[in-house]
Amino acid sequence: MRKRDAFPIGSFIVLIIGCIFVLVPVIWMVITSLKSVPETFEIPPSWFPSHPSLDAYRTVIKDYSFGLYFKNSVLIVISSTLLTLCVATFAGFGVSRFNFKGRAGFLAFVLMTQMFPSVIMLIPYFRILKTYQLINTHLGLVLVYISFQVPLCTWLMHSYFETIPKDLDDAASIDGLGRFKTFWMIVLPLSLPGLASTGIYAFVNSWNEFQFALVLTTSDMMKTVPIGIGQMIEDTKINWNEMMAASLLGSIPLILIFLFFQKFFFAGLTAGSVKQ
C-alpha cells in the first residue's frame, strides 16, 4: 500500500515543480507590468510593486499603436489558419482515403520539408513577393504562413483521418452518398478533435511568428504584435513594464484559444496513440 500511495505523491510533487517553472515567469511578467519605470530597475528587485498601476497598459495602447498591431495579427493569423486548415484537411483526407502512385513518397516529402530551418526560405520568399508586389501587404504574409504550415498540418490531419474507420465510407457509399458528401457529412464531423489541435498549432505558430513579419513588412501600418513588442527595445532605453504589459495583452488570444478548445486539443493529440 505504501508503494502504491507513494507514486501519486511523487507525481504530485513533480507536477507542482513543473507548474512553478511555468508560472513564475508569467507571474513576474504580470508584476512587472504593474510597476513604474524606476521600480523595474531596483536592485534587489521587489516582488510586489509599492504602488500598482495600469499606466503601462494605457501607454502601450495609446502611444505604441498596439491596437493596430493587434488588428493586423488577428486578420493575418485567422486568415492563414482557416486557409491552412482547408488545404490540409482536403489533402490529408485524399492521402488517407486514396491509393495512388507515389503516395508514400509524397508523405515522406511532406514530412521532410519540416527538417529544414525556415530562415533559408527568407530570401526566396522576399524575391517572390517583391515580384508580385506583395511586400508589406496582409496577403503576402498570409500566403507565406500558409506555405510553411500546410505540410505539417497535412500530416497531422492525415494521421487523424487514419484513425477513422474506412468502413464508414463504405457504408455511406452503399447508402448512396458520393465521396464529397461522405467527407462532409460523415468524416469531417468525426475529425473535429483533429481539426482543433491542427488549428491551434497553426494559430499559435502564426501568432508568434517574428522573422518573416519583420522582413516582409516595412510600414508601421502593417506590423504585427511580435514586431510591435520587439520595437519597444530602443537604443537608449527599455521600459520593461510597458514591454511586459504588451506581452500580456498579446497573450490573450492564445490563452482564450486553449481555454475554449483544450478538450478537443488533447483529444486530437492522443488520437491514434492506441491501436484499435
N, C-alpha and C positions, 0 to 999 in steps of 0.2 A: 504493500500500500504506500509506503514512504517513497519508493522509487516512482510509482505512478503519479503521486502528488508532486514530486519534485520537478517533473517535466513541465507542467503548466506554469509553475512558479518561475522556472528558468526562462521559459518563453516570454512570460510577462515582463521579466526584468530586461531581457533583450529588446522587447518592444518599447519599453519606456526609454531606454538608452537611445534607440533609433529615433523616437519622437523628439527627444531633446536635441539631437543633432539637426533634425529637420526644422523644428520650431524656433530654436534660439535665434537663427539669422532673421527669421520673419518677425519675431518679437522685437529684435533690435532695430529692424527697419521701421516698425511702427513707432517705437520710442523716439528714434532719431527724427522722424518726420514731425514730431510734436515739439521738438526743441527749437530754440532760437539759434541763430548762426554762431554766436560766441560759445554757447553750451556744447556745440558739436566738436569744438576744438579743445575742450577742457582735458587736462591731464592731472590725475587719472580720470577717465571718462565716468560720467554719472549714469546710473541705470535708469533713473527716473528724472524727467525734466522738472525743474523747480516751478516753472510757470507754463504748463501745457498750452499750446496754441495751434490753431489751424491756419496760421498765416502762410505757411509753406504751401499748403494746398491752394489757397487763394492766389498766391503768386504764380504757381505753376499754371493754373487755368487762365489767369489774366495776362501774364507777361510772356509766357513761352508758347502761346498758340497751341496748347495741349489739346484743346477741343478739336482743332483742325487735324492734328496728327491722329487723334483717336478716330475721327471720322474716316480718314484715309485708310487706316488699318482695318477698320470694320468692313469698309467697302471692298478692299482688295482681298482680305482673308476670307470673307464669306463667299465672294465670287469664285475664288480659286478652289475653296473647299468643295462647294457644290459641283463645280465642273469636274474636279478631280474625282469625286465620288461617282458621278455619272459615267465618266470614261472607264474608271477602274471596275465599276460594277458590271458593265456590259462585257468588258474584256475578261474579267475573272470568270463570269458565267460562261462565256464562249469557250475558254480554255478548259473549264471544268466539265462541260457537257458535250463538247465536240472532239472527236478524234481526227486530227489532221496531220499531214506530213510536216515534220519539224516542230511538233508540239513540245517535246521535251527540250529541244534546243531553244525554243522561244522562252520557256520558263527559266532556263539557265541564263539566257541573255538578260532577261528582266532582272534577275537577282544579281547578276554580275555588274549591272550598271550602278549598284549601290556600293561597290567596292572602291570606287574612285572618289577622291575628295572633290567637293563641288567647286572649289576655287579654280580648278583647272578649266572649268567651263565659263569662267567670268568674262574673259576677253571674247570668246566666240559669241556669247550672248550679247555682249555690248555691240559687236560689229553687226550682228543680225538685226537687233533692234534699231540701231542707227540707220541701217539701210532702209528699213521700212518706217522710219520716222516715229518710232515708238519709245524713244528715250524720254524720260521724265513724264510718263503717262501711266495711268492706272492700268490700262490694258496691257502695257508692256510687262509690268510686274506680275499681273495675273497669269499671263502666258508663261513666264519664267517659273513661277511657283508650281503651275500645273505640270510643266515638263519634268521637273525633278521630283515630284511627288507621285505621279501616276505609276511608275514602275513598282515601287514597294506596296502602294495601295492595291495595285492589281494582284500582286502576290498574296496579300492579306485576304482579299475578297475571294480569290481562287481557293485558298486554304479553307475558308469558311464554307463556300459552296460545296466543297468536297465532303463536308460533314452532313449535308442534307441528302437523304436517300434519293437515288435516281429512280426508285420505284414510284415515287410521287409523280415524276414526269411521265412515266408510262401510264399511270392511272389517269392522269389528266388527258393524255393523248387518246386513250380509249373513250373518254367522255366527250371527245370532240374538240378539245382545246388545242389551238395551234401553239407553236413554240413560244411566240411572244406573250400570248395570254397565260401560258403556263408559268413563264418567268414572272409576269406582272401580278398574277393572282395567287400563285402557289409559292414559288420560290422566294420572291422578294419579301413578302411579309415574314417568312421564317428567318430571313437573314438580317433582321433589324439589329440584333446584338453585334454582328459583324460590321454592319454599316456604321453603327455608333462608335465602335472602337476605331475603325478606319477613319471616320470623320474627325474624331478627337485628335488622332495623330496628325492628320493634315492641317487641322485648325491650329494646333499648338506649334507645329513646325513653321507654318506661315506667319503666325503672330510674332514669334520670337526671332524671325529671320532679320539679320542685320547687314550682312555683307553685300548682297545683291541690291537691297534697298538703298544702301549708301552710294553705290557706284551708278546705279541706273536712274537715280533721281537727282536733279540739280537745283530745283527751286524749292523754296520753303513751303510752297503751297502743296507739294506732292509728297512730303516726307511722312514717314510712319512713326509710330510710338517709339520703337527701339532707337531710331535715328534721333528723335527729339530728346530722348533721355541721354544719349551719347553726347549731344551738343551742349549739355549742361556742364561738361568738363571744359572749362575755359583755360586760357594760357596763364592767367594770373590768380585764379581762384576756383574753388569748388564748393558750392553751397550744398553740403551733404543733406541737410534737412529737406531742401527742395528736390534733390535727386531721389531721396527715399520716398517722398510724397508722390512724385511722378511714377516711381516704380510700383508703388501700391495701387495707384489708380490704373496703371497699365495691366496689373494682375487681375483686376476684377472680372473681365470676360473669361479668363482661364478658370478662375475659381467657380464661377457660375456654371460653366460647361461641365466641370467634374461633379458639382453638386447635383445637377439635374440628370446627368447621363451616366453616373458612375455604375448604376445597376447594369445597364447594357454594356458598358465598357468592360467590366470584369467578366461578364458572360462571354463577350467576344474574345477576350484574352485566353480564357480556359477552354473555348470550343476546340474540339479536335484533340485535346490532351489525352482523352480516354478513347480507346478503340472500341467501336460498337459492333 
